[in-house]
Amino acid sequence: MKRNKRTPAARAYFRAFYEKNRIRYGAAMVLSILSIGVNLFVTWLLGEMIDIIAAGEAERLPGMLWVWIGMAVFTVAADTAKYWAKLGFVRRALVQYKALAFRRLSEKSISAFSQENTGRYLSTLTNDVTTIEANYLEKPFEMAAYALTGAGALAMMIWYSPLLAAADILLGLLPIVAVAVTGGALAKREKAVSDQNESFMAQIKDLLSGFSIIKSFKAEEETQKRFNASNQKLENVKYRRRWCEALIGEASGICGLVMQMGIFFLGAYLAIRGDITAGTVIIFINLSGYMLNAINIVPQAWAARKAAAGLVEKLAEVTEENADREGDPIPAKLERAITLENVTFGYEPEKPVLQNVSLTLEAGKKYALVGGSGSGKSTLLNLLMGACDGYTGSIAIDGRELREVDAGSLYDVISLIGQNVFLFDDTLYQNITMFRDFPEDKLELAVQRSGLDGLVSEKGESYRCGENGNGLSGGERQRVSIARCLLRETPVLLLDEATAALDNQTAFAVTDAILHLDGLTRVVVTHRLEAALLEQYDRIFVLRNGGVCESGKFDELMDRKAYFYSLFTVANG
């Protein structure tokens, strides 16, 4: 079967292991190979000692003792240097590999990532990395040492006794055949474990995220069953993989025992005949052990390394899927307008959420999007953020079609303050700045305009927000989100029910402050139909059943006494 070529994305991950790391790799490999000579030298010394004992040459013992001492000192020094180089290589390789994985993950589009199962990434960056470390990064040193030791052992065997060497080669075919027959299944078993672990991680994340819902609905027994089922599946596939490994080891072990016993009896026969010495028999037993290790371990290590390489290719594949679209960069400013012409979009093609929407958002002006639940307001903002390309019609920024715009540069133009706020388990300061540095005056202004100054004064910038902001109230978390966007100072600011979690007084103050910001284009989705705020918008777009049913300034819409008038009357009834 022809081997599949690696994709460019996969090659990048494999290169990450060795970038600025080849010297450590080479040093570790050379030092691992040095152990070959040590092992073979020990075998020779052992044979010499047996012959000295058999010949009664006691005067040679002191010299042999000094040889043993020198060899021990050399071995300790060489092994220390080997581990220093190898462990340094593995550490840097894993750091660079995981850094590349997270960078590639960060390049995905918002919509693509939101539709994916994050359990797959938790699995590939934890369980799979452990396997890659053991079976891909560390195995080459082991394979080189055992393979070359086996080759050296074979050369010594031929030098001592070509007949015994030939017998050793013939008997050595048994474990090779055993590994070849059983080893092919290991890669499939390894991938099955990875896939099931991905599902298990997703299950755990889901259950922990919904802990409060589980408790409040007293669904502990049902969720325990779901956990048990997923847990059982994972352990079942791991059990099958362990069985596969055990069978490979057992087959190799039995064939290796046959090989060693055959060499022992043949060697004993030749020694009794006087063709070789007793020391030579012992040397052959040790050398056949090295041969056996090479025959057993190298094919198994190769199979394990191949399986681990499959996990690297899997990570490359999942991080390559739905990556941010490539496009042309645009300036970080809006000079004319954002225009939508006959835009139709649905998350399911046969169920459009937006239908033939046409509107213009001129630079520097303030717009409100109002309408009932499900009218398409949030979907419209998501399209403006480049979250989905599957719309028909046109969305253009200063005449540039959104589908052709680089996503990274789009985010320099547009910021979104959404309904759902995520906070990191870090300080209030880091959550506001998103781990970047800003001038103190800009930071203070953003905190003030978002209504966050009271919280900062009370708790301080170093206050830890807790996991997803569980140390703050819903309104406080929303104000942090608003402060983040104000700090970025993008020319276009989208707000999707951004003040929904705030009390009426604070919500009014925050919205009013945002509407008074100079130079920004603001598009606000709101259900708070307050005249004092609505009068400030340059235009209000009223959405109904996925389309714009009317638009105009507040007074104009009220005078028409159409759908907007009904919404406003009900909201303020």
C-alpha positions as CSV (number, residue, x, y, z in Angstrom):
1,M,0.0,0.0,0.0
2,K,1.3,3.4,-0.9
3,R,2.0,5.6,2.1
4,N,-0.1,8.7,2.3
5,K,1.9,11.9,2.0
6,R,1.8,14.3,5.0
7,T,-0.2,17.5,4.5
8,P,1.7,20.8,4.8
9,A,-0.2,21.4,8.1
10,A,1.1,18.1,9.4
11,R,4.6,18.8,8.3
12,A,4.6,22.0,10.2
13,Y,3.8,20.1,13.4
14,F,6.6,17.6,12.9
15,R,9.0,20.5,12.2
16,A,8.0,22.1,15.4
17,F,9.6,19.2,17.3
18,Y,13.1,20.0,15.9
19,E,13.0,23.8,15.4
20,K,16.1,25.2,17.2
21,N,16.3,21.8,18.8
22,R,18.4,19.7,16.5
23,I,21.7,20.1,18.4
24,R,20.0,18.6,21.5
25,Y,18.5,15.8,19.4
26,G,21.8,15.0,17.7
27,A,23.7,15.1,21.0
28,A,21.2,12.8,22.6
29,M,21.3,10.4,19.7
30,V,25.2,10.3,19.7
31,L,25.3,9.7,23.4
32,S,22.6,7.0,23.1
33,I,24.7,5.3,20.4
34,L,27.7,5.4,22.7
35,S,25.9,3.1,25.1
36,I,26.1,0.5,22.3
37,G,29.9,0.2,22.7
38,V,29.6,0.1,26.5
39,N,27.1,-2.8,26.3
40,L,29.2,-4.8,23.9
41,F,32.4,-4.1,25.8
42,V,30.7,-5.4,29.0
43,T,29.8,-8.6,27.2
44,W,33.5,-9.1,26.1
45,L,34.6,-8.4,29.7
46,L,32.2,-11.0,31.0
47,G,33.5,-13.6,28.6
48,E,37.1,-12.8,29.5
49,M,36.3,-13.1,33.2
50,I,34.8,-16.6,32.6
51,D,37.8,-17.7,30.7
52,I,40.2,-16.2,33.4
53,I,38.3,-18.2,36.1
54,A,38.3,-21.4,34.0
55,A,42.1,-21.0,33.4
56,G,42.9,-20.0,37.0
57,E,44.8,-16.9,35.9
58,A,44.4,-14.9,39.2
59,E,47.2,-12.5,38.2
60,R,45.0,-10.9,35.6
61,L,42.2,-10.0,38.1
62,P,43.6,-6.6,39.3
63,G,44.0,-5.3,35.8
64,M,40.4,-6.4,35.0
65,L,39.2,-4.7,38.1
66,W,40.6,-1.3,36.9
67,V,39.0,-1.9,33.6
68,W,35.6,-2.4,35.3
69,I,36.1,0.8,37.4
70,G,37.1,2.9,34.3
71,M,34.1,1.6,32.4
72,A,31.7,2.4,35.3
73,V,33.0,6.0,35.5
74,F,32.6,6.4,31.8
75,T,29.1,4.9,31.8
76,V,27.9,7.3,34.6
77,A,29.3,10.3,32.8
78,A,27.9,9.3,29.4
79,D,24.5,8.4,30.7
80,T,24.3,11.7,32.6
81,A,25.1,13.7,29.5
82,K,22.7,11.6,27.5
83,Y,19.7,12.2,29.8
84,W,20.6,15.9,30.0
85,A,20.4,16.2,26.2
86,K,17.4,13.9,25.7
87,L,15.2,15.5,28.4
88,G,16.1,18.9,27.1
89,F,15.1,17.9,23.6
90,V,11.8,16.4,24.7
91,R,11.0,19.5,26.8
92,R,11.6,22.0,24.0
93,A,9.9,19.8,21.4
94,L,6.7,19.6,23.5
95,V,6.7,23.3,24.3
96,Q,7.0,24.2,20.6
97,Y,4.5,21.5,19.5
98,K,1.7,22.7,21.9
99,A,2.5,26.3,21.2
100,L,2.0,25.7,17.5
101,A,-1.2,23.8,18.2
102,F,-2.7,26.7,20.3
103,R,-1.6,29.2,17.7
104,R,-3.3,27.2,14.9
105,L,-6.4,26.9,17.1
106,S,-6.4,30.6,17.6
107,E,-6.5,31.1,13.9
108,K,-9.9,29.5,13.5
109,S,-12.9,31.6,12.8
110,I,-15.3,32.4,15.7
111,S,-18.2,30.6,14.0
112,A,-16.1,27.5,13.2
113,F,-14.8,27.1,16.7
114,S,-18.2,27.7,18.3
115,Q,-19.6,24.8,16.2
116,E,-16.8,22.4,17.3
117,N,-16.5,20.0,20.2
118,T,-13.8,21.4,22.5
119,G,-13.3,18.0,24.0
120,R,-11.3,17.0,20.9
121,Y,-8.8,19.7,21.7
122,L,-8.6,18.9,25.4
123,S,-7.9,15.3,24.3
124,T,-5.3,16.1,21.7
125,L,-3.4,18.5,24.0
126,T,-3.4,16.2,27.1
127,N,-3.8,12.4,26.4
128,D,-2.4,12.5,22.9
129,V,0.6,14.6,23.9
130,T,1.5,12.1,26.6
131,T,1.4,9.3,23.9
132,I,3.5,11.4,21.5
133,E,6.1,12.2,24.1
134,A,6.6,8.5,25.0
135,N,6.2,6.9,21.6
136,Y,7.3,9.5,19.1
137,L,9.9,11.7,20.8
138,E,11.6,9.2,23.0
139,K,11.4,6.1,20.8
140,P,14.0,7.1,18.2
141,F,16.8,7.0,20.9
142,E,15.6,3.6,22.0
143,M,15.3,2.3,18.5
144,A,18.8,3.5,17.5
145,A,20.4,2.1,20.6
146,Y,18.8,-1.3,20.3
147,A,19.2,-1.6,16.5
148,L,22.9,-0.7,16.5
149,T,23.5,-2.8,19.5
150,G,21.9,-5.7,17.7
151,A,24.1,-5.0,14.6
152,G,27.2,-4.8,16.8
153,A,26.2,-8.0,18.5
154,L,25.8,-9.8,15.2
155,A,29.3,-8.6,14.1
156,M,30.8,-9.9,17.3
157,M,29.0,-13.2,16.8
158,I,30.4,-13.7,13.3
159,W,33.9,-12.9,14.6
160,Y,33.6,-15.5,17.4
161,S,31.7,-18.2,15.6
162,P,30.1,-17.9,12.1
163,L,28.2,-21.2,12.8
164,L,26.5,-19.9,16.0
165,A,25.9,-16.5,14.3
166,A,24.1,-18.2,11.4
167,A,22.0,-20.2,13.9
168,D,21.2,-17.0,15.7
169,I,20.0,-15.3,12.5
170,L,17.8,-18.1,11.6
171,L,16.2,-18.4,15.0
172,G,15.9,-14.6,15.1
173,L,13.4,-14.7,12.2
174,L,10.8,-16.1,14.6
175,P,10.2,-13.0,16.7
176,I,10.4,-10.8,13.6
177,V,7.6,-12.8,12.0
178,A,5.6,-12.6,15.3
179,V,5.9,-8.8,15.5
180,A,5.1,-8.4,11.8
181,V,1.9,-10.5,12.2
182,T,0.6,-8.8,15.3
183,G,2.0,-5.3,15.2
184,G,-0.2,-3.8,12.5
185,A,-3.2,-3.5,14.7
186,L,-1.5,-1.2,17.2
187,A,-1.9,2.0,15.3
188,K,-5.7,1.4,14.9
189,R,-6.1,0.7,18.6
190,E,-4.2,3.9,19.5
191,K,-6.4,6.0,17.3
192,A,-9.5,4.4,18.7
193,V,-8.3,5.3,22.2
194,S,-7.6,8.9,21.1
195,D,-11.1,9.2,19.5
196,Q,-12.9,7.8,22.5
197,N,-10.9,9.9,24.9
198,E,-12.0,13.0,22.9
199,S,-15.6,12.0,23.5
200,F,-15.0,11.3,27.2
201,M,-13.4,14.8,27.6
202,A,-16.3,16.4,25.9
203,Q,-18.7,14.5,28.2
204,I,-16.9,15.6,31.4
205,K,-16.8,19.3,30.2
206,D,-20.5,19.2,29.4
207,L,-21.5,17.7,32.8
208,L,-19.3,20.0,34.8
209,S,-20.5,23.1,32.9
210,G,-24.1,22.1,33.6
211,F,-23.5,21.2,37.3
212,S,-26.0,23.8,38.6
213,I,-28.7,22.6,36.2
214,I,-28.1,19.0,37.1
215,K,-28.5,19.8,40.8
216,S,-31.5,22.0,40.4
217,F,-33.4,19.4,38.3
218,K,-32.2,16.6,40.5
219,A,-30.8,14.8,37.5
220,E,-27.8,13.3,39.3
221,E,-28.8,9.7,38.6
222,E,-29.4,10.2,34.9
223,T,-26.1,12.1,34.4
224,Q,-24.2,9.4,36.4
225,K,-25.5,6.9,33.8
226,R,-24.3,9.1,31.0
227,F,-20.9,9.4,32.6
228,N,-20.6,5.7,33.3
229,A,-21.5,4.8,29.7
230,S,-18.8,7.1,28.3
231,N,-16.3,6.0,30.9
232,Q,-17.0,2.4,30.1
233,K,-16.5,2.9,26.4
234,L,-13.1,4.6,27.0
235,E,-11.8,1.9,29.3
236,N,-13.0,-0.8,26.8
237,V,-11.0,0.6,23.9
238,K,-8.0,1.1,26.2
239,Y,-8.4,-2.5,27.3
240,R,-8.3,-3.7,23.7
241,R,-5.2,-1.6,23.1
242,R,-3.5,-3.1,26.1
243,W,-4.4,-6.6,24.9
244,C,-2.9,-5.8,21.6
245,E,0.3,-4.7,23.2
246,A,0.3,-7.7,25.5
247,L,-0.1,-10.1,22.6
248,I,2.7,-8.5,20.6
249,G,5.0,-8.7,23.7
250,E,4.0,-12.3,24.5
251,A,4.5,-13.5,20.9
252,S,7.9,-11.8,20.8
253,G,8.8,-13.2,24.2
254,I,8.0,-16.8,23.4
255,C,9.9,-16.6,20.1
256,G,12.8,-14.9,21.8
257,L,13.0,-17.7,24.4
258,V,13.1,-20.3,21.7
259,M,15.9,-18.4,20.1
260,Q,18.0,-18.1,23.3
261,M,17.6,-21.7,24.3
262,G,18.5,-22.8,20.8
263,I,21.7,-20.8,20.9
264,F,22.5,-22.0,24.5
265,F,22.2,-25.7,23.6
266,L,24.1,-25.4,20.3
267,G,26.8,-23.3,22.1
268,A,27.1,-25.9,24.9
269,Y,27.5,-28.6,22.3
270,L,30.3,-26.7,20.5
271,A,32.0,-26.0,23.8
272,I,32.0,-29.6,24.8
273,R,33.5,-30.5,21.5
274,G,36.2,-27.9,22.2
275,D,35.4,-25.7,19.2
276,I,34.7,-22.7,21.5
277,T,35.4,-21.8,25.1
278,A,32.9,-21.5,28.0
279,G,33.4,-17.7,28.0
280,T,32.4,-17.6,24.3
281,V,29.2,-19.4,25.1
282,I,28.4,-16.8,27.8
283,I,29.3,-14.0,25.3
284,F,26.9,-15.6,22.8
285,I,24.1,-15.8,25.3
286,N,24.5,-12.1,26.1
287,L,24.9,-11.1,22.4
288,S,21.8,-13.1,21.5
289,G,20.0,-11.2,24.2
290,Y,21.0,-7.9,22.5
291,M,19.9,-9.4,19.2
292,L,16.6,-10.4,20.7
293,N,16.0,-7.0,22.2
294,A,16.7,-5.4,18.8
295,I,14.3,-7.8,17.1
296,N,11.6,-7.4,19.7
297,I,11.8,-3.8,20.7
298,V,12.7,-2.0,17.4
299,P,9.6,-3.2,15.4
300,Q,7.3,-2.6,18.4
301,A,8.8,0.9,18.9
302,W,8.4,1.6,15.2
303,A,4.8,0.6,15.3
304,A,4.2,2.7,18.4
305,R,6.0,5.7,16.8
306,K,3.9,5.3,13.7
307,A,0.7,5.3,15.8
308,A,1.9,8.4,17.6
309,A,2.7,10.1,14.3
310,G,-1.0,9.4,13.4
311,L,-2.0,11.5,16.5
312,V,0.2,14.4,15.3
313,E,-1.5,14.2,11.9
314,K,-4.9,14.1,13.6
315,L,-4.1,17.3,15.5
316,A,-3.0,18.9,12.2
317,E,-6.2,17.9,10.6
318,V,-8.6,19.2,13.3
319,T,-6.7,22.6,13.7
320,E,-6.7,23.0,9.9
321,E,-10.5,22.5,9.6
322,N,-12.5,25.7,9.4
323,A,-9.4,27.9,9.8
324,D,-10.0,31.6,9.4
325,R,-10.6,32.5,5.8
326,E,-7.8,34.2,4.0
327,G,-8.5,37.5,2.5
328,D,-7.1,41.0,1.8
329,P,-6.4,43.2,4.8
330,I,-8.3,46.5,5.2
331,P,-7.4,49.7,7.0
332,A,-8.4,49.9,10.7
333,K,-11.0,52.6,9.9
334,L,-14.4,53.1,8.4
335,E,-14.4,56.0,6.0
336,R,-17.8,55.7,4.3
337,A,-20.2,53.0,5.3
338,I,-21.1,49.3,5.9
339,T,-23.8,48.3,3.4
340,L,-26.0,45.2,3.2
341,E,-27.8,44.5,-0.1
342,N,-30.4,41.7,-0.3
343,V,-28.7,39.6,2.4
344,T,-30.4,36.3,3.1
345,F,-29.0,33.8,5.6
346,G,-30.1,30.8,7.6
347,Y,-28.2,28.4,9.9
348,E,-30.1,25.7,8.0
349,P,-30.5,26.5,4.3
350,E,-34.2,25.8,4.2
351,K,-34.9,28.0,7.3
352,P,-33.7,31.5,6.6
353,V,-33.3,33.8,9.7
354,L,-32.6,36.9,7.6
355,Q,-34.4,37.6,4.3
356,N,-33.5,40.2,1.7
357,V,-32.1,42.6,4.3
358,S,-30.8,45.9,2.8
359,L,-29.5,48.7,5.0
360,T,-26.6,51.2,5.2
361,L,-24.6,52.0,8.3
362,E,-22.7,55.3,7.7
363,A,-19.4,56.0,9.4
364,G,-19.7,57.8,12.7
365,K,-23.4,57.4,13.2
366,K,-25.6,55.6,15.7
367,Y,-28.0,52.9,14.8
368,A,-30.5,50.8,16.8
369,L,-31.8,47.4,15.8
370,V,-35.1,46.6,17.5
371,G,-37.6,43.8,17.0
372,G,-39.2,40.9,18.7
373,S,-37.4,37.7,19.8
374,G,-36.2,35.7,16.8
375,S,-36.4,38.6,14.3
376,G,-32.7,38.2,13.4
377,K,-31.0,41.0,15.2
378,S,-28.2,39.0,16.8
379,T,-27.7,37.0,13.6
380,L,-27.2,40.3,11.7
381,L,-24.5,41.4,14.1
382,N,-22.8,38.0,13.8
383,L,-22.7,38.4,10.0
384,L,-21.1,41.8,10.4
385,M,-18.4,40.2,12.6
386,G,-17.6,37.8,9.7
387,A,-18.9,34.8,11.7
388,C,-20.5,33.1,8.7
389,D,-19.9,33.3,4.9
390,G,-22.9,31.3,3.8
391,Y,-25.2,34.3,3.1
392,T,-26.5,35.4,-0.2
393,G,-26.4,39.0,-1.3
394,S,-23.6,41.4,-0.3
395,I,-22.1,42.8,2.9
396,A,-19.5,45.4,2.1
397,I,-17.2,47.6,4.2
398,D,-16.3,50.8,2.3
399,G,-17.1,48.9,-0.8
400,R,-15.1,45.7,0.0
401,E,-17.1,42.5,0.1
402,L,-16.8,41.0,3.6
403,R,-16.1,37.5,2.3
404,E,-12.9,38.8,0.7
405,V,-11.7,40.6,3.8
406,D,-9.0,39.1,6.1
407,A,-10.7,38.2,9.4
408,G,-7.8,39.5,11.5
409,S,-8.0,43.0,10.0
410,L,-11.8,42.9,10.3
411,Y,-11.5,42.6,14.0
412,D,-9.4,45.8,14.0
413,V,-12.4,47.6,12.5
414,I,-15.3,46.0,14.4
415,S,-15.8,45.0,18.1
416,L,-18.7,43.2,19.6
417,I,-20.1,43.4,23.1
418,G,-22.4,40.4,23.4
419,Q,-25.0,39.1,25.9
420,N,-22.8,36.2,27.1
421,V,-19.6,37.3,28.8
422,F,-16.6,35.2,29.5
423,L,-14.0,36.1,32.1
424,F,-10.7,34.5,32.8
425,D,-9.8,33.2,36.2
426,D,-7.4,36.2,36.6
427,T,-7.4,39.7,38.0
428,L,-9.9,42.4,37.2
429,Y,-7.1,44.4,35.5
430,Q,-6.1,41.5,33.2
431,N,-9.7,40.8,32.3
432,I,-10.3,44.4,31.3
433,T,-7.0,44.7,29.3
434,M,-7.0,41.1,28.0
435,F,-3.4,40.7,29.2
436,R,-2.1,43.7,27.2
437,D,-0.7,47.1,28.3
438,F,-2.6,50.3,27.8
439,P,-1.9,53.9,28.8
440,E,-3.3,54.6,32.3
441,D,-5.5,57.5,31.1
442,K,-7.2,55.3,28.4
443,L,-7.7,52.5,31.0
444,E,-9.3,54.9,33.5
445,L,-11.6,56.4,30.8
446,A,-12.8,53.0,29.7
447,V,-13.5,51.9,33.3
448,Q,-15.4,55.1,33.9
449,R,-17.5,55.0,30.7
450,S,-18.4,51.3,31.3
451,G,-19.6,52.1,34.8
452,L,-16.9,49.9,36.3
453,D,-15.2,52.6,38.4
454,G,-17.1,51.9,41.6
455,L,-16.1,48.2,41.5
456,V,-12.5,49.0,40.8
457,S,-12.4,51.5,43.7
458,E,-14.1,48.9,46.0
459,K,-12.1,45.8,45.1
460,G,-9.0,47.0,43.3
461,E,-7.5,46.1,40.0
462,S,-5.8,43.0,41.5
463,Y,-9.1,41.4,42.6
464,R,-9.4,37.9,41.1
465,C,-12.6,37.4,39.2
466,G,-12.8,33.6,39.6
467,E,-13.6,30.9,37.1
468,N,-15.7,32.6,34.4
469,G,-16.1,35.6,36.7
470,N,-17.9,33.7,39.4
471,G,-16.6,36.3,41.9
472,L,-18.6,39.0,40.2
473,S,-22.3,39.7,39.6
474,G,-23.8,39.4,36.1
475,G,-23.9,43.2,35.8
476,E,-20.3,43.5,36.9
477,R,-19.2,40.9,34.3
478,Q,-21.1,42.8,31.6
479,R,-19.4,46.0,32.5
480,V,-16.0,44.3,32.2
481,S,-16.9,43.2,28.7
482,I,-17.9,46.8,27.8
483,A,-14.7,48.2,29.2
484,R,-12.7,45.7,27.1
485,C,-14.3,46.9,23.9
486,L,-14.0,50.6,24.8
487,L,-10.3,50.1,25.4
488,R,-9.8,48.7,21.9
489,E,-11.1,51.9,20.3
490,T,-12.2,50.1,17.1
491,P,-14.1,52.5,14.7
492,V,-17.2,50.3,14.7
493,L,-18.8,49.1,17.9
494,L,-21.6,46.5,17.9
495,L,-23.7,45.9,21.1
496,D,-25.9,42.9,21.3
497,E,-28.2,43.4,24.4
498,A,-25.0,44.5,26.1
499,T,-26.8,46.1,29.1
500,A,-29.4,43.3,29.6
501,A,-27.8,42.2,32.8
502,L,-27.6,45.7,34.3
503,D,-30.2,47.5,36.4
504,N,-32.2,50.2,34.6
505,Q,-30.3,53.2,36.0
506,T,-26.8,51.7,35.2
507,A,-28.0,50.4,31.8
508,F,-29.2,53.9,30.9
509,A,-26.0,55.5,32.0
510,V,-23.7,53.0,30.2
511,T,-25.7,53.2,26.9
512,D,-25.9,57.0,27.1
513,A,-22.1,57.2,27.6
514,I,-21.5,54.9,24.6
515,L,-23.9,57.0,22.4
516,H,-22.0,60.1,23.3
517,L,-18.6,58.7,22.2
518,D,-17.2,60.7,19.4
519,G,-16.0,59.2,16.1
520,L,-17.5,55.7,16.5
521,T,-20.0,53.9,14.4
522,R,-22.4,52.3,16.9
523,V,-24.9,49.5,16.1
524,V,-27.0,48.6,19.2
525,V,-29.4,45.7,19.5
526,T,-31.7,46.5,22.4
527,H,-34.9,45.6,24.0
528,R,-34.9,48.7,26.2
529,L,-37.2,51.0,24.3
530,E,-36.6,54.2,26.3
531,A,-37.4,57.5,24.4
532,A,-34.5,59.4,25.9
533,L,-32.1,56.9,24.4
534,L,-34.0,56.1,21.2
535,E,-34.1,59.8,20.3
536,Q,-30.3,59.8,20.1
537,Y,-30.0,57.3,17.3
538,D,-29.5,58.6,13.7
539,R,-31.7,55.7,12.5
540,I,-33.6,52.9,14.0
541,F,-34.0,49.7,12.0
542,V,-37.1,47.6,12.9
543,L,-36.8,43.9,12.2
544,R,-39.7,41.5,11.8
545,N,-39.6,37.9,10.6
546,G,-36.0,38.3,9.4
547,G,-36.5,41.4,7.4
548,V,-36.4,45.2,7.9
549,C,-40.1,46.2,8.0
550,E,-39.5,49.9,8.7
551,S,-36.7,52.3,9.6
552,G,-36.3,56.0,10.5
553,K,-35.7,58.3,13.4
554,F,-37.6,57.8,16.6
555,D,-40.1,60.6,16.0
556,E,-40.7,59.4,12.4
557,L,-41.5,55.9,13.5
558,M,-43.7,57.0,16.3
559,D,-45.7,59.2,13.9
560,R,-46.3,56.3,11.5
561,K,-47.9,54.3,14.3
562,A,-46.9,51.0,12.7
563,Y,-45.1,48.0,14.1
564,F,-42.4,50.0,16.0
565,Y,-45.1,52.1,17.6
566,S,-46.7,48.9,18.9
567,L,-43.4,47.6,20.2
568,F,-42.7,50.9,22.0
569,T,-46.3,51.1,23.4
570,V,-46.2,47.5,24.8
571,A,-42.7,48.0,26.3
572,N,-43.7,51.2,28.1
573,G,-47.3,50.2,28.8
